[in-house]
Amino acid sequence: MTCVKRELFEETGILSEDFEEIGSVVCDEDHCIFYTFLCVTDWDKMSITLQKGETISYRWVNEKDFISFVNSEEMIKTQKQRYLNYLNQKGYLWT
């Protein structure tokens, strides 16, 4: 969990102890495993500090806007695939 906490802080400036692993994907062609974590926070969105050269942009959205985003063409397809089980569990995907 220490790596997740460190990465979140390095890329956004957010400090949190509240993480939930929501999935993992084995990527054979890259010989790696991607772990996906959820962090729910009440961090002030005006206090976000993006890491230069690492994070280009971000969106701070409420749950309704997030559901619209994951059902749009804006979400990267491989990213959506990584979150698919979680999105289905939450009932976020429109049929």
Accessible surface in RSA format (square Angstrom, percent):
REM  Atomic radii and reference values for relative SASA: ProtOr
REM  Chains: A
REM  Algorithm: Lee & Richards
REM  Probe-radius: 1.40
REM  Slices: 20
REM RES _ NUM      All-atoms   Total-Side   Main-Chain    Non-polar    All polar
REM                ABS   REL    ABS   REL    ABS   REL    ABS   REL    ABS   REL
RES MET A   1   131.99  68.4  86.48  57.2  45.51 108.3  87.40  74.3  44.59  59.1
RES THR A   2   106.05  75.4 101.36 102.8   4.70  11.2  67.38  90.5  38.67  58.5
RES CYS A   3    79.27  60.0  78.55  87.6   0.72   1.7  25.55  64.7  53.72  57.9
RES VAL A   4    29.33  19.3  25.33  22.9   4.01   9.7  28.84  25.1   0.49   1.3
RES LYS A   5    73.33  35.8  72.60  44.5   0.73   1.7  37.61  33.9  35.71  38.0
RES ARG A   6   113.80  47.8 108.35  55.2   5.46  13.0  52.51  71.8  61.29  37.1
RES GLU A   7    70.98  40.7  70.33  53.2   0.65   1.5  39.12  75.7  31.85  26.0
RES LEU A   8    39.60  22.1  33.22  23.8   6.38  16.0  38.76  27.2   0.83   2.2
RES PHE A   9    99.32  49.7  95.97  59.4   3.35   8.7  95.97  58.2   3.35   9.6
RES GLU A  10    74.20  42.6  58.12  44.0  16.08  38.3  28.11  54.4  46.08  37.6
RES GLU A  11    45.69  26.2  45.69  34.6   0.00   0.0   5.21  10.1  40.48  33.0
RES THR A  12    25.12  17.9  25.12  25.5   0.00   0.0  25.12  33.7   0.00   0.0
RES GLY A  13    15.36  18.9   0.00   N/A  15.36  18.9  10.06  27.6   5.30  11.9
RES ILE A  14    12.43   7.1  12.11   9.0   0.33   0.8  12.11   8.7   0.33   0.9
RES LEU A  15    99.44  55.4  89.34  63.9  10.10  25.4  89.56  62.9   9.87  26.6
RES SER A  16    16.33  13.8   5.58   7.4  10.75  24.8  10.54  22.4   5.79   8.1
RES GLU A  17   137.17  78.8 108.68  82.2  28.49  67.8  65.30 126.3  71.87  58.7
RES ASP A  18    88.41  61.9  83.40  83.0   5.01  11.8  28.89  68.0  59.52  59.4
RES PHE A  19    27.40  13.7   4.60   2.8  22.80  59.3   4.90   3.0  22.49  64.4
RES GLU A  20    96.48  55.4  92.29  69.8   4.19  10.0  36.77  71.1  59.71  48.8
RES GLU A  21    90.70  52.1  66.01  49.9  24.69  58.8  19.85  38.4  70.85  57.8
RES ILE A  22    30.48  17.3  10.26   7.6  20.22  48.7  18.92  13.6  11.56  31.4
RES GLY A  23    23.02  28.4   0.00   N/A  23.02  28.4  21.64  59.4   1.39   3.1
RES SER A  24    61.73  52.2  34.76  46.4  26.96  62.1   0.35   0.8  61.37  86.0
RES VAL A  25    53.55  35.2  49.02  44.4   4.52  10.9  53.55  46.5   0.00   0.0
RES VAL A  26   100.58  66.2  78.74  71.3  21.84  52.6  78.74  68.4  21.84  59.2
RES CYS A  27    17.69  13.4  14.15  15.8   3.54   8.3   5.38  13.6  12.31  13.3
RES ASP A  28   107.15  75.1  98.30  97.8   8.84  20.9  35.81  84.3  71.34  71.1
RES GLU A  29   141.98  81.5 110.48  83.6  31.50  75.0  64.46 124.7  77.52  63.3
RES ASP A  30    90.45  63.4  67.33  67.0  23.12  54.7  18.04  42.5  72.41  72.2
RES HIS A  31   166.84  91.2 132.42  92.0  34.42  88.1  97.03 100.0  69.81  81.2
RES CYS A  32    45.98  34.8  35.90  40.0  10.08  23.7  36.00  91.2   9.98  10.8
RES ILE A  33    89.72  51.1  66.91  49.8  22.81  55.0  66.91  48.2  22.81  61.9
RES PHE A  34    76.52  38.3  73.94  45.8   2.58   6.7  76.46  46.4   0.07   0.2
RES TYR A  35   118.78  55.5  98.45  56.0  20.33  52.9  66.91  50.3  51.87  63.9
RES THR A  36     8.72   6.2   6.41   6.5   2.30   5.5   8.50  11.4   0.22   0.3
RES PHE A  37    60.81  30.4  32.43  20.1  28.38  73.8  32.43  19.7  28.38  81.2
RES LEU A  38    51.68  28.8  48.63  34.8   3.05   7.7  50.00  35.1   1.69   4.5
RES CYS A  39    36.40  27.5  12.66  14.1  23.74  55.8  11.65  29.5  24.75  26.7
RES VAL A  40   103.90  68.4  92.67  83.9  11.23  27.1  96.17  83.6   7.73  21.0
RES THR A  41    46.82  33.3  18.02  18.3  28.81  68.7  20.44  27.5  26.38  39.9
RES ASP A  42   147.33 103.2 115.44 114.9  31.89  75.4  49.34 116.1  97.99  97.7
RES TRP A  43    72.21  29.0  63.64  30.8   8.56  20.1  68.11  36.3   4.09   6.6
RES ASP A  44    82.74  58.0  70.66  70.3  12.07  28.6  35.35  83.2  47.39  47.3
RES LYS A  45   105.03  51.2 100.09  61.4   4.95  11.8  49.23  44.3  55.80  59.4
RES MET A  46   161.03  83.4 130.50  86.4  30.54  72.7 113.97  96.9  47.07  62.4
RES SER A  47    53.85  45.5  37.34  49.8  16.51  38.0  24.05  51.2  29.80  41.8
RES ILE A  48    27.71  15.8   4.01   3.0  23.70  57.1   4.01   2.9  23.70  64.3
RES THR A  49    92.49  65.8  86.87  88.1   5.62  13.4  66.49  89.3  26.00  39.3
RES LEU A  50    55.78  31.1  38.26  27.4  17.52  44.0  38.26  26.9  17.52  47.1
RES GLN A  51    66.00  36.9  58.40  42.7   7.59  18.1  20.76  44.2  45.23  34.3
RES LYS A  52   200.38  97.8 173.10 106.2  27.28  64.9 123.47 111.1  76.90  81.9
RES GLY A  53    92.55 114.1   0.00   N/A  92.55 114.1  47.29 129.8  45.26 101.4
RES GLU A  54   102.67  58.9  74.16  56.1  28.51  67.9   8.54  16.5  94.13  76.9
RES THR A  55    31.91  22.7  18.23  18.5  13.69  32.6  21.02  28.2  10.89  16.5
RES ILE A  56   171.29  97.5 142.64 106.3  28.65  69.0 147.74 106.4  23.55  63.9
RES SER A  57    85.23  72.0  65.72  87.7  19.50  44.9  34.50  73.5  50.72  71.1
RES TYR A  58    97.41  45.5  68.83  39.2  28.58  74.4  57.43  43.2  39.98  49.3
RES ARG A  59   142.41  59.8 111.45  56.8  30.96  73.7  50.24  68.7  92.16  55.9
RES TRP A  60    96.49  38.7  68.35  33.1  28.14  66.1  46.08  24.6  50.41  81.8
RES VAL A  61    61.56  40.5  33.09  30.0  28.47  68.6  37.01  32.2  24.54  66.6
RES ASN A  62    92.34  63.7  78.03  75.4  14.31  34.5  43.65 105.1  48.69  47.1
RES GLU A  63   103.14  59.2  90.55  68.5  12.59  30.0  38.71  74.9  64.43  52.6
RES LYS A  64   160.74  78.4 153.76  94.3   6.98  16.6  99.64  89.7  61.10  65.1
RES ASP A  65    69.90  49.0  66.28  66.0   3.62   8.6  12.03  28.3  57.87  57.7
RES PHE A  66    60.59  30.3  60.59  37.5   0.00   0.0  60.59  36.7   0.00   0.0
RES ILE A  67    38.74  22.0  38.74  28.9   0.00   0.0  38.74  27.9   0.00   0.0
RES SER A  68    50.44  42.6  47.22  63.0   3.21   7.4  27.80  59.2  22.63  31.7
RES PHE A  69    46.19  23.1  42.00  26.0   4.19  10.9  45.73  27.7   0.45   1.3
RES VAL A  70     0.00   0.0   0.00   0.0   0.00   0.0   0.00   0.0   0.00   0.0
RES ASN A  71    33.69  23.2   5.90   5.7  27.79  66.9   2.27   5.5  31.42  30.4
RES SER A  72    37.30  31.5  21.66  28.9  15.64  36.0  30.57  65.1   6.74   9.4
RES GLU A  73   156.92  90.1 128.63  97.3  28.29  67.4  70.83 137.0  86.09  70.3
RES GLU A  74   107.83  61.9  79.82  60.4  28.01  66.7  44.13  85.4  63.69  52.0
RES MET A  75     8.37   4.3   2.28   1.5   6.09  14.5   2.47   2.1   5.90   7.8
RES ILE A  76   114.39  65.1 107.12  79.8   7.27  17.5 114.16  82.2   0.23   0.6
RES LYS A  77   154.26  75.3 145.21  89.1   9.06  21.6 115.80 104.2  38.47  41.0
RES THR A  78   101.81  72.4  98.11  99.5   3.69   8.8  82.86 111.3  18.95  28.6
RES GLN A  79    59.73  33.4  58.32  42.6   1.41   3.4   8.11  17.3  51.61  39.1
RES LYS A  80    54.97  26.8  54.97  33.7   0.00   0.0  26.59  23.9  28.37  30.2
RES GLN A  81   115.70  64.7 107.22  78.4   8.48  20.2  39.59  84.3  76.10  57.7
RES ARG A  82    74.45  31.3  65.21  33.2   9.24  22.0  14.66  20.0  59.79  36.2
RES TYR A  83    47.14  22.0  45.66  26.0   1.47   3.8  22.47  16.9  24.66  30.4
RES LEU A  84    54.11  30.1  54.02  38.6   0.09   0.2  54.02  37.9   0.09   0.2
RES ASN A  85   114.71  79.1 110.66 106.9   4.05   9.8  22.52  54.2  92.19  89.1
RES TYR A  86    27.28  12.7  26.44  15.0   0.83   2.2  17.13  12.9  10.14  12.5
RES LEU A  87     0.56   0.3   0.56   0.4   0.00   0.0   0.56   0.4   0.00   0.0
RES ASN A  88    86.19  59.4  67.56  65.3  18.62  44.8  24.76  59.6  61.42  59.4
RES GLN A  89   151.58  84.8 111.84  81.7  39.74  94.6  43.93  93.5 107.65  81.6
RES LYS A  90   102.40  50.0  77.27  47.4  25.13  59.8  27.16  24.4  75.24  80.1
RES GLY A  91    59.63  73.5   0.00   N/A  59.63  73.5  32.81  90.1  26.82  60.1
RES TYR A  92    18.59   8.7  18.54  10.6   0.05   0.1  10.04   7.5   8.55  10.5
RES LEU A  93    40.47  22.5  24.22  17.3  16.25  40.9  24.22  17.0  16.25  43.7
RES TRP A  94   156.09  62.6 130.82  63.3  25.27  59.3 119.72  63.8  36.37  59.0
RES THR A  95   184.37 131.1 112.17 113.7  72.20 172.1 110.15 148.0  74.22 112.2
END  Absolute sums over single chains surface
CHAIN  1 A     7535.8       6036.8       1499.0       4140.3       3395.5
END  Absolute sums over all chains
TOTAL          7535.8       6036.8       1499.0       4140.3       3395.5
